[in-house]
Amino acid sequence: MFPSQVQTLNMSTTSSSSIWLLSCRKLKFFTRIRRFLHSKAARKQYGSSASDHSNKLRIVNNTDEEEDLVVEKTESELDGSMALQKSVKRLHFGSWEEKEMAAKAIEKLAKEDVKVRKLMAELGVIHMLVSMVDTEVVGRRLAAIKALIELADGTFTNKELMLEAGILSKLPKDIDAVDDQTRHEFAELLLSLSSISNTPFSLAKTEVLQFLIAILESATSIETKETCLGVACNLSAVLENARPLVSNGTVHTLLKLSSFKELSEKALAALGHLVLTLMGKKAIEDSSMVPESLIEILTWENKPKCQELSAYILMILAHQSSTQRDKMSKAGIVPVLLEVSLLGSPLAQKRAMKLLQWFKDERQAKMGPHSGPQTARIAIGSPLHPREAQEGKKMMMNLVKQSLHKNMEMITRRANAAGDSSNLKSLVLSTSSKSLPY
């Protein structure tokens, strides 16, 4: 379409809008005149009956008020349509300053309705906003990103249009050159885009992963890091993304962040996805922080979700791997699992009991034949007889009591080396299992 045709179309649209607005105002004027005539006629005809007059007048007034509301609503819709038309025109044909103002107006209009967001996409707004992200002017780039975030909300089509327009190639290469607010807005946009599935566009690209890792390892706010971890969690849920995530060092970064209670849950959720793949499991096994960091998370009594996720990852690592079980045993996992099996959430207790059963079966298998009556060995993970299960529970309770006594003796010996042994005995006997120092 030529510029002259566009100008003619805009002039005709503006002319028709002005005629419609003038008609609405005329309708409102004549409505008020009719209301005045109705009230005057009602006073002459029903002057003797004050009650009938007031009732009919109230009905007329209600009808007129409804007509006024319709007229006002029509005017507001017309104003919104004109604002949208003006913003789109400025975004396409205006100067850089006008484009920035149009992006801010589009952000406000996009918050109103999904239909408005879809209409803006049809008018070619998304490609123009994506091109604005490349600018070096901070305010202009921020306005474009915020508008794209609103346009991506709840619309699969708009998200695909952004990916098609190359929004991922617009991510900053140097995080240090970007302010905190711009980092956060970029992370919010990536979180929205990473939530879509069944798309031909891959988000697990090197530039995206390097951007995320750079933010996670920088001195950025906790809120921005949480958003980036949400992106990593969404990406790790797709099986095809495991290879690029592992090869870009995401596992090491996630393991480091899992040690922080504010960020641990989302980091562990992403690791829980990656541990199900061969590459992800091997990367976690080879880390120097495993299993010590995961065992430490099991001791967080005020973070039950983190305990559940950590126990899940440890179960995957320990399953059919005697090497990993040996590493866990040497790191002191058994006393921690005993505590979780008693004081953890129902799911954490179930996972801790399963791990304890594996360690128990492996210990029995290593003991081999010995003097005395022999009992048949059972395969790891096979169901137990109810009597054997009850005996296992009793044995575990005895282990808990022994561990409790040993720890209390150590604590008391350090606190009071010259203490009376009778006081120590009474202290141990009167202390509950909640005093475990694990």
Salt bridges, closest charged atoms under 4 A:
ASP64 OD1 - ARG34 NH2 3.38
ASP64 OD2 - ARG35 NE 3.45
GLU67 OE2 - ARG34 NH2 3.16
ASP68 OD2 - ARG35 NH2 3.12
GLU72 OE2 - LYS28 NZ 3.92
GLU100 OE2 - LYS104 NZ 3.79
ASP134 OD2 - LYS170 NZ 2.84
ASP180 OD1 - ARG183 NH1 3.71
GLU188 OE2 - HIS184 NE2 3.38
GLU217 OE2 - LYS256 NZ 3.94
GLU223 OE2 - HIS184 NE2 3.76
ASP286 OD2 - LYS282 NZ 2.82
ASP326 OD1 - LYS366 NZ 3.07
GLU362 OE1 - ARG325 NE 3.02
GLU391 OE2 - ARG387 NE 3.68
